Amino acid sequence: KASIVGVLIWLVPLVIFPIIFEKSTSEQLAASLWSTIALGIGVKTIWGFERVGEGANWQNLFTPASAEESTSLGIVLLILLFDTILYLCIAIYIETVSPGEFGVRHPWNFLCKKSYWRPQPHRELDDVRAIQRTKSGFVESEPKDLKVGVQIRSLTKIFGSTTAVHELSLNIYENQITVLLGHNGAGKTTTISMLTGMISPTSGTAVIGGYDIRRDMKLIRRRMGICPQNNILYDGMTVYEHLYFYSRMRGASRKETKAELKKFLKDMDLIDKKDSRPSSLSGGMKRKLSVCIALCGNSNIVMLDEPTSGMDPSARRKLWDLLLKNRSGKTILLTTHFMDEADVLGDRIAIMAEGELKCCGSSFFLKKKYGSGYILTIDKGPRCDVPKITSLLKSFVPDIEMTSNSDSEVTYTLPENRVSSFEAMLKQLESQSSSIGVQSYGISLSTMEDVFM
């Protein structure tokens, strides 16, 4: 369609040129807002100078080619310059009100609104606790001593007949890592895409650093670092140049940038690759670089969409250490489907399913709320007597359950409501450990896998 329209834009003036040339000067100038007509008038003027053997030059730039004509080549060039500026403004306006698949849509009259020219920061939204209470009883109470970095309220995105995210309300706090946990298709990436301005929400909004994502995305992006699910790297730049470019672009000084880059390259084992192009890096190294790009500079809002995908276990743990070390002064939102990753990194964990928030809180809170209780793991000694161990434990906790019994260890599930009996039970287990073959034991809460299932 665009190709056809483009051809018509160039061909139609050929038909109406004879009519335009017979019009008055003012009418010709008005028609010259169509750049191809202005181009035609300019070519006709040049031809007029060539016909008399003078040729177009700087001396006759603002002189008509003949007495019959009143438009000079200089006027035509000024009109073409004006057309360029006019078309650029129109393109920016259309891109703003109709960004297509990616981008945040503004209302058609956004230029008339004071909020566009003078955005007001520090906008407070409704209390999230009242909203969450109506959705689920499995939301931990909000911390009162922490500052909110991102406020999400009733955020919804609908694609055709599919609701990808439905009425999501959540607070994300500064100096913390908040984890969005869920299966593929739960709405995690769609949420990140709305918060970063890649797509517009169908309804609802979010306030990041005091600015609304529906109208202040340019201001938000000045402070935001993003690691998308797919690496966005440029093969014309080295690893070091990527980090230097993004850090300087976000306002960091040369001194700050060099010190920060040295630290990131060392922490992520990229020193040997600092002069390499992205095409020569493995998938895991590309993810490392993408995460470092999101963290570098003065970005205090960081969005990480499945940052450890494609990494080996060792690299994942190095990245965890990097995030935990750099969360101070930043508001970090991370999506993942790895349970251990959520458990290690998440100060608060929000579990999504089918586009909705199912529960939210610390790892400890979720394990207590959704888990099956406590897990007692006993390492077997040389003469381990499992029936005696079970009998001993049941004398203190009658409803204890054995969940596994292998050659090296035996595992029991302890109900949370029996926690008052644990101390006496463990003391007795310790005193009889040699006689019943207990080498060592440990007790822990249910895992995040239990919570998620």
Beta strands, then each sheet from edge to edge (+ up, - down):
strand 1: 148-159
strand 2: 162-173
strand 3: 176-181
strand 4: 203-208
strand 5: 211-212
strand 6: 224-227
strand 7: 301-305
strand 8: 331-336
strand 9: 348-353
strand 10: 356-361
strand 11: 374-380
strand 12: 401-405
strand 13: 409-414
strand 14: 438-445
sheet 1: 2+ 1- 4+ 5-
sheet 2: 6+ 7+ 8+ 3+ 9+ 10-
sheet 3: 12+ 13- 11+ 14-
end
